[in-house]
Amino acid sequence: MKAEPTFEQLERRRFIRRRITLTLAVLCVALGFAALVIPPDTPQDTAIPRGFIGIGLLLAGLFLALFSRALP
């Protein structure tokens, strides 16, 4: 039988999970902003999907950041 994890072990795991989730959130937001940097002479066929991808990454980063606060 496995022993129950101690309170310190549970807190350490929670800290690691939150840190990883927040790191992913910041990475998504940074990639979203990078995708939204579209030069004015970019063809519309490229600019529109890139804009949607950028907004999607920003929203994913927002939800990951909110999710990291909701982790038990």
N, C-alpha and C positions, 0 to 999 in steps of 0.2 A: 504494500500500500504506500501511496505517495503522501508525504506530509503536507499539511496545508502551508501555503506560502505566508511568510510573516508580513506584517503591515509595511515594513520598510521595503520588502521586495515588491509588494503591490504598488507602493508609491513610486518606486523606481521605474517599473514597467509603464505606469501611467505617464510619468514624466517623459520617458523615451517615446511613447506613442504620440503624445502632444507635440513634442519637438519635431518628430518626423512629419506629422500632419501640417504643422505650421511652416516647415521648410518647403513642403510641396505647395502650400498655398502661396508663399512668396515667389516661388519659382513660376507658378502659373500666372500670377499677376505680372511678373517681369516679362514673361514670354508674350502675354497679352498686349502689354504696352509696346513691345518690340514688333509685334505683328501689325499694330495700328500705325506705326510710322511708315506711311505710304507717301512716296514722292508725288508731286502734282502731275508729272508726265507719265505716270503708270497707266497702262491701258485699263479700261473699265472691266475687261474680262478677268483681270488679275486683282484689281482693287476691291471689288465687291466681296468675293470669297475671303480675301484676306481680312477685310473688315469684320465679317461674320466670325471668322476664326478668332480674331483678337477679342471681340466682345465675349465670345464663348469662353475663352481662357480667363478673362477677367471675372466672369461670373463663377467659373469653376474655382478660382482662387478665393473668391468671397465665400462660397459655400464650404470650402475646405477650412477656411479660417473660423467660420462659425461652428463647424463640426468639431474642430479641435477643442473648443470651449465646452462642448456638450459631452465629450468623452467622459465616461465614469471613472 
